[in-house]
Amino acid sequence: MGEKSHYGALDNAFAAIRAVGFYLTTIAIAVPLFHVMLWLAPVVLLTDKFKRSAMHVVNDLWANLTSLLWYPIDLQGAENLPPRDTPVVYVANHQSFLDIFSLFRLFRPFKFVSKTSVFMFPIVGWSMFLTGHIGLKRTDRRSQMACLNDCREMLREGGSVLFFPEGTRSTTGEMDSFKKGAFSVAAKERVPVVPITLVGTGQILTSGKEGFFRRGKVTMVVHPVVVSDSADELCKRSEAVIKETLHKYDYLVKQ
């Protein structure tokens, strides 16, 4: 499921041009929306410190305007989404920067976990900070524990959180084994897990090759919620259903 090897020089040239267009588009949309967030920030922080729902509306607008202009998203299983005000742990496979853009098509407020360094990026990183997304230093044990505690607090306050349990983006298209942090949080707070399979993001914008934006479609499959008091059980069942769906689509592509 990794990037095809048969791309020629002309294909790469067009993909490079499309990448520049994509990045310019998302920046052009983000800049005015960031100013809206700055105006909203004082009121949001005073009245909605944890969920920051107004900021999520701006996030949704930014990501969906960008994706609508550059690639189609086929959302399947929307009926499996819990109500917006239900605290849940969303988990998804991770292949590309486009995963976050695509997941905003769920139109569900959530806080996602990201490297702390990303919060330093102008406009996009600052917007993440204003929205209250959760930072993590992957190699720092104390940061990992603080991240999980922040996620638990968010769930207790009625918010939802999003994890990529592989821990980082796949560069091969093959899904890595899931880490148990997300599922430990869900089990301890006794909230459902919503597994989501993302197909196609890695083909459009491959990890490590973000200078090339290929044509393609993203399929996003929302699976039925998984409920258990056991983090191991939540992890096993979520990983299995996401991997099975990835393999099914990979098989169909090869036919």
C-alpha positions as CSV (number, residue, x, y, z in Angstrom):
1,M,0.0,0.0,0.0
2,G,3.0,2.3,-0.2
3,E,3.8,4.7,-3.0
4,K,3.9,3.2,-6.5
5,S,7.3,2.9,-8.1
6,H,6.2,3.5,-11.7
7,Y,5.8,7.3,-11.5
8,G,7.6,9.1,-14.3
9,A,9.3,12.5,-14.5
10,L,6.1,14.1,-15.8
11,D,3.9,12.6,-13.1
12,N,6.3,13.8,-10.5
13,A,6.4,17.3,-12.0
14,F,2.6,17.6,-11.9
15,A,2.6,16.1,-8.4
16,A,5.1,18.7,-7.2
17,I,3.0,21.5,-8.7
18,R,-0.1,20.1,-7.0
19,A,1.8,20.0,-3.7
20,V,2.7,23.7,-3.9
21,G,-0.9,24.5,-4.8
22,F,-2.2,22.4,-1.9
23,Y,0.1,24.1,0.7
24,L,-0.7,27.6,-0.6
25,T,-4.4,26.9,-0.5
26,T,-4.4,25.6,3.1
27,I,-2.3,28.6,4.2
28,A,-4.5,31.1,2.4
29,I,-7.5,29.6,4.2
30,A,-5.8,29.3,7.5
31,V,-4.5,32.9,7.9
32,P,-7.9,34.7,8.0
33,L,-9.4,31.9,10.1
34,F,-6.6,32.2,12.6
35,H,-7.5,35.9,13.1
36,V,-11.0,34.8,13.8
37,M,-9.7,32.4,16.4
38,L,-7.7,35.2,18.0
39,W,-10.8,37.3,18.4
40,L,-12.7,34.3,19.8
41,A,-10.0,33.2,22.2
42,P,-10.8,35.4,25.2
43,V,-14.4,34.4,25.3
44,V,-13.8,30.8,24.6
45,L,-11.1,30.5,27.3
46,L,-13.5,32.1,29.8
47,T,-16.6,30.2,29.0
48,D,-15.5,26.9,27.4
49,K,-12.0,26.1,28.7
50,F,-11.9,22.4,27.9
51,K,-14.1,21.7,24.9
52,R,-13.4,25.0,23.0
53,S,-16.3,24.1,20.6
54,A,-16.1,27.4,18.7
55,M,-12.5,26.7,17.9
56,H,-13.4,23.3,16.6
57,V,-15.9,24.9,14.2
58,V,-13.1,27.0,12.8
59,N,-10.9,23.8,12.5
60,D,-13.6,22.0,10.7
61,L,-14.1,24.9,8.3
62,W,-10.3,25.2,7.5
63,A,-9.7,21.4,7.0
64,N,-12.9,20.8,5.0
65,L,-12.5,23.8,2.7
66,T,-9.0,22.7,1.9
67,S,-9.8,19.0,1.3
68,L,-12.9,19.8,-0.8
69,L,-10.7,21.7,-3.2
70,W,-8.0,19.0,-3.5
71,Y,-9.4,15.5,-3.0
72,P,-12.7,13.7,-2.5
73,I,-13.5,11.9,0.8
74,D,-15.9,9.0,0.9
75,L,-17.2,8.7,4.4
76,Q,-18.6,5.3,5.2
77,G,-20.2,4.1,8.5
78,A,-21.3,7.6,9.6
79,E,-24.2,5.9,11.4
80,N,-21.6,4.5,13.8
81,L,-20.6,7.9,15.1
82,P,-21.8,8.6,18.7
83,P,-23.6,11.9,19.3
84,R,-21.4,15.0,19.3
85,D,-21.6,15.5,23.1
86,T,-20.6,11.9,23.9
87,P,-17.0,11.6,25.2
88,V,-15.2,8.9,23.2
89,V,-11.7,7.9,22.2
90,Y,-11.3,7.9,18.4
91,V,-8.4,5.8,17.0
92,A,-7.2,5.6,13.4
93,N,-4.3,4.3,11.3
94,H,-1.8,6.9,10.3
95,Q,-0.2,7.2,6.9
96,S,-0.1,10.9,6.0
97,F,-0.5,14.6,7.1
98,L,-3.8,14.3,5.2
99,D,-5.2,12.1,8.0
100,I,-6.0,15.0,10.2
101,F,-7.5,17.0,7.3
102,S,-9.7,14.0,6.5
103,L,-10.8,13.3,10.1
104,F,-12.3,16.7,10.4
105,R,-14.9,15.5,7.9
106,L,-16.4,13.6,10.8
107,F,-17.6,17.0,12.1
108,R,-17.1,15.8,15.6
109,P,-15.2,17.9,18.2
110,F,-12.0,16.2,19.4
111,K,-8.6,16.9,20.7
112,F,-5.8,15.1,18.9
113,V,-2.3,14.3,20.2
114,S,0.6,15.8,18.3
115,K,4.3,16.3,18.7
116,T,4.9,19.5,20.8
117,S,7.3,20.8,18.1
118,V,4.3,21.1,15.7
119,F,2.7,23.7,18.0
120,M,5.6,26.1,17.1
121,F,4.6,26.1,13.4
122,P,3.3,29.6,12.4
123,I,-0.5,29.8,12.0
124,V,-1.3,26.0,11.9
125,G,0.6,25.2,15.1
126,W,-0.7,28.3,16.9
127,S,-4.2,27.4,15.9
128,M,-3.7,23.9,17.4
129,F,-2.6,25.6,20.6
130,L,-5.7,27.9,20.7
131,T,-8.0,24.9,20.1
132,G,-6.4,22.9,23.0
133,H,-5.0,20.0,21.1
134,I,-2.6,17.9,23.2
135,G,1.2,18.0,22.9
136,L,3.5,15.1,23.4
137,K,7.3,14.6,23.4
138,R,7.5,11.0,22.3
139,T,10.9,10.2,23.9
140,D,10.0,11.9,27.2
141,R,8.4,9.6,29.7
142,R,7.1,12.4,31.8
143,S,5.5,14.1,28.8
144,Q,3.9,10.8,27.8
145,M,2.3,10.5,31.3
146,A,1.2,14.2,31.2
147,C,-0.4,13.6,27.8
148,L,-2.4,10.6,29.0
149,N,-3.5,12.5,32.1
150,D,-4.6,15.5,29.9
151,C,-6.6,13.1,27.7
152,R,-8.3,11.6,30.8
153,E,-9.2,15.0,32.1
154,M,-10.6,16.0,28.7
155,L,-12.9,12.9,28.8
156,R,-14.0,13.6,32.3
157,E,-15.0,17.1,31.2
158,G,-17.1,15.7,28.4
159,G,-14.7,16.1,25.5
160,S,-13.4,13.5,23.1
161,V,-9.8,12.7,22.1
162,L,-8.2,11.3,19.0
163,F,-5.1,9.0,18.9
164,F,-3.0,7.5,16.2
165,P,-2.0,4.3,18.1
166,E,0.8,3.5,15.8
167,G,2.6,6.4,17.3
168,T,3.8,7.9,14.0
169,R,3.1,7.9,10.3
170,S,3.7,4.8,8.3
171,T,6.3,5.2,5.5
172,T,5.5,1.9,3.8
173,G,1.7,1.9,3.9
174,E,1.7,-1.1,6.1
175,M,0.1,-0.6,9.5
176,D,2.4,-0.8,12.5
177,S,1.3,-2.4,15.8
178,F,-0.9,-0.4,18.1
179,K,0.5,1.0,21.3
180,K,-1.9,0.8,24.3
181,G,-1.9,4.3,25.6
182,A,-5.2,5.3,23.9
183,F,-6.9,2.2,25.1
184,S,-5.7,2.5,28.7
185,V,-7.2,6.0,28.7
186,A,-10.5,4.7,27.4
187,A,-10.6,1.7,29.8
188,K,-9.8,3.8,32.9
189,E,-12.4,6.5,32.0
190,R,-14.9,3.8,30.8
191,V,-15.7,5.5,27.5
192,P,-16.2,3.8,24.1
193,V,-13.5,3.5,21.4
194,V,-14.4,4.4,17.9
195,P,-12.0,2.7,15.4
196,I,-11.6,4.5,12.0
197,T,-9.8,3.2,8.9
198,L,-8.3,5.7,6.6
199,V,-7.5,4.5,3.1
200,G,-5.8,6.5,0.4
201,T,-4.1,9.3,2.3
202,G,-0.7,7.7,2.0
203,Q,-1.1,7.4,-1.7
204,I,-2.0,11.0,-2.2
205,L,0.6,12.5,0.2
206,T,3.2,9.9,1.2
207,S,5.0,10.3,4.5
208,G,8.6,11.4,3.8
209,K,7.6,12.6,0.3
210,E,5.4,15.6,1.1
211,G,6.7,17.5,-1.9
212,F,4.5,15.3,-4.2
213,F,0.7,15.5,-4.0
214,R,-0.8,12.7,-6.1
215,R,-4.4,12.5,-7.5
216,G,-6.6,10.1,-5.6
217,K,-9.6,9.6,-3.3
218,V,-9.7,9.0,0.5
219,T,-12.1,6.5,2.0
220,M,-12.8,6.8,5.7
221,V,-14.6,3.9,7.4
222,V,-16.1,4.5,10.8
223,H,-16.5,1.1,12.6
224,P,-19.0,0.3,15.4
225,V,-17.9,1.4,18.8
226,V,-15.8,-1.0,20.9
227,V,-16.5,-1.1,24.7
228,S,-14.5,-3.0,27.3
229,D,-13.0,-2.6,30.7
230,S,-9.8,-4.1,29.4
231,A,-7.2,-1.9,27.5
232,D,-5.8,-5.1,25.9
233,E,-9.2,-6.1,24.6
234,L,-9.9,-2.6,23.3
235,C,-6.5,-2.5,21.5
236,K,-6.8,-6.0,20.1
237,R,-10.3,-5.5,18.7
238,S,-9.6,-2.0,17.3
239,E,-6.4,-3.0,15.6
240,A,-8.0,-6.0,14.1
241,V,-10.9,-4.2,12.5
242,I,-8.8,-1.4,11.1
243,K,-6.2,-3.7,9.7
244,E,-8.8,-6.0,8.2
245,T,-10.4,-3.1,6.4
246,L,-7.0,-1.8,5.1
247,H,-6.2,-5.3,3.7
248,K,-9.7,-5.5,2.1
249,Y,-9.2,-2.2,0.2
250,D,-5.6,-3.2,-0.7
251,Y,-6.9,-6.4,-2.2
252,L,-9.6,-4.6,-4.2
253,V,-7.0,-2.2,-5.7
254,K,-4.9,-5.1,-6.9
255,Q,-7.8,-6.8,-8.7
